[in-house]
Amino acid sequence: MRSASKVIAVTAVAAAMALAACSTGNTGSPASSGAASGGSAGGQKYIAIVSKGFQHQFWQAVKKGAEDEAAKVGARVTFEGPASETEVESQITMLTNAIAKKPDAIAFAALDSKAAASQLAQIQSQKIPLIAFDSGVDSDIPVTTASTDNKAAAAEGAKHMCALIGNAGKVAMVVHDQTSRSGIDRRDGFIAGIKANCPNVTLLDPQYGGGDQAKSADITKSIILANPDLKGIFGSNEGSAIGIVKGVQELSKTGLAIVGFDSGKDQKDAITSGLMAGAITQNPVGMGAATVDAAMKAIAGTSQPKTIDTGFYWYDKTNITDPKIAAVLYD
């Protein structure tokens, strides 16, 4: 029989091991990274980042930029987003949970620019600095918004589309959504760009694929079958653009000018092979870095502009290897 002192010692060790296991367990969702608990630790500032998504390479590049910048300035970040860019309720839940962690700042890229109104009010009441990124929100609560000038970027894509189709013909659009600021601005920017550069082009009503490749491919096939004289088609984000390419391939359609938005390996391959004419790339790594930088300035009370333009570039097979362009492309 073991002595009482040995039983007590073993019990204490087991309890300590159980406590350690609980404290190091992963309590976050699969679409998240970083520690689960919030608040400053030892003077280190904590920034909770809630993204529009997690699966596209674009968001992984934003995450990398945020984490690299956080490492440089000695901050801690968590980065999470829903599995698809249609899951507004899931994103709102993530934002609510982020608030509960009591971070020093929150960064938020809204799927629906109005759906988070009550959470934004809570953030304001708790005096947590809020940074919007990629997509702004219909509110004055964010200290600043770090994003691409999406209207100007999409208008640039429209200008290239006009040149590709000889300023004449019929053009379609597959847009990722009509609720986020980026979806709205890219749609409106492309429409304005067509009107400004080739007003005689017939622009079909935008179709919305949620940024989902399969859904965007199905939409593309429906558009092509209904419009056999189609000359060009624009995809407003990575998922939309790749969906267009897949739809075109599945129909064995040739002669279409495809203009995309964002980057990623599949888009780069499509441009290099000639399936896609070109695309607008953002600077996602720079956007992530700018978001963390803005959050740290907000925590310190430093004045900032209401918007931070993180830039964009047109790229096609003629300049895809240019060092300036290659630096903002991602796989």
Protein Blocks (a to p, Z undefined) as FASTA:
>chain_A
ZZfklmmmmmmmmmmmmmmmmmmpcfbdfkbgdjfbecjeehiacdddddfbfkbmklmm
mmmmmmmmmmmnopacdddddfbfklmmlmmmmmmmmmmnopabdcdddfblklmmmmmm
mmmmnopacddehiacddfkbmbdcdddfklmmmmmmmmmmmmnoopajdddddfbfkbm
klmmmmmmmmmmmmmmmmmbccdddddehhpaklmmmmmmmmmmmmmmbfbdcdfbfklm
mmmmmmmmmnopghiacddededjklmmmmmnomagbdcdddfklmmmmmmmmmmmmmno
pacdfbdcebjadddfklmmgmklmmmgcZZ
